[in-house]
Amino acid sequence: MAARGIELIAPHRRNRSKPPTQDGRALRRSKRRWIVERTFAWLGNFRRLVVRYDRSLTVYQGFFHIACFMIVLRRVLK
């Protein structure tokens, strides 16, 4: 992976016996990644999006926007 330029971005376990190899800067990216993955998980709660009953792209996009609006509304009203 190092030959391809891929860098490991994962926090170390608390009981790690070896010294840590990351200084924490790269771990900030995992925060943003968690936000994106959490949003995809919330969209997965809408069965109509997961199964994709609608054949029409415009209807599917419309429901996608409604689902995003409902997620934001839940977060705002919390």
C-alpha positions as CSV (number, residue, x, y, z in Angstrom):
1,M,0.0,0.0,0.0
2,A,2.9,2.4,0.7
3,A,4.1,1.9,-2.9
4,R,0.8,3.2,-4.2
5,G,0.8,6.1,-1.8
6,I,-2.0,4.9,0.4
7,E,-1.7,6.0,4.0
8,L,-3.3,4.2,6.9
9,I,-5.7,6.5,8.7
10,A,-6.9,4.6,11.8
11,P,-6.6,5.4,15.4
12,H,-4.4,3.1,17.5
13,R,-5.8,0.9,20.2
14,R,-5.3,1.9,23.7
15,N,-3.4,-1.2,24.6
16,R,-0.9,-1.0,21.7
17,S,2.5,-2.2,22.8
18,K,4.4,-0.5,19.9
19,P,4.8,3.3,19.9
20,P,2.2,5.2,17.9
21,T,3.2,6.0,14.3
22,Q,0.8,8.8,13.6
23,D,0.9,12.3,15.1
24,G,-2.8,12.9,15.0
25,R,-3.0,15.2,12.0
26,A,-4.2,12.4,9.6
27,L,-6.8,11.3,12.1
28,R,-8.7,14.6,11.6
29,R,-9.7,13.2,8.2
30,S,-11.5,10.3,9.8
31,K,-13.8,12.7,11.6
32,R,-15.1,14.0,8.2
33,R,-15.3,10.4,6.9
34,W,-17.4,9.5,9.9
35,I,-19.9,12.3,9.1
36,V,-20.2,11.1,5.5
37,E,-20.7,7.4,6.6
38,R,-23.2,8.4,9.2
39,T,-25.2,10.3,6.6
40,F,-25.2,7.3,4.3
41,A,-26.4,5.2,7.2
42,W,-29.3,7.6,7.9
43,L,-30.2,7.5,4.2
44,G,-30.2,3.7,4.5
45,N,-33.1,4.0,6.9
46,F,-35.4,5.0,4.0
47,R,-36.3,1.7,2.5
48,R,-37.6,3.4,-0.7
49,L,-34.1,4.7,-1.4
50,V,-32.3,1.4,-0.6
51,V,-34.6,-0.9,-2.6
52,R,-35.3,1.7,-5.4
53,Y,-38.8,0.9,-6.3
54,D,-39.0,3.9,-8.6
55,R,-37.8,3.4,-12.1
56,S,-38.0,7.1,-12.9
57,L,-34.8,9.0,-12.0
58,T,-36.7,12.2,-11.3
59,V,-39.0,10.5,-8.7
60,Y,-36.0,8.8,-7.1
61,Q,-34.1,12.1,-6.9
62,G,-37.2,13.8,-5.5
63,F,-37.5,11.3,-2.7
64,F,-33.8,11.5,-2.1
65,H,-34.2,15.3,-1.5
66,I,-37.2,14.7,0.8
67,A,-35.1,12.2,2.8
68,C,-32.3,14.6,3.1
69,F,-34.7,17.3,4.2
70,M,-36.2,15.0,6.8
71,I,-32.7,14.1,8.2
72,V,-31.8,17.8,8.5
73,L,-35.2,18.7,10.0
74,R,-34.7,16.0,12.7
75,R,-31.2,17.3,13.5
76,V,-32.5,20.9,13.7
77,L,-35.5,20.1,15.9
78,K,-33.4,18.1,18.3
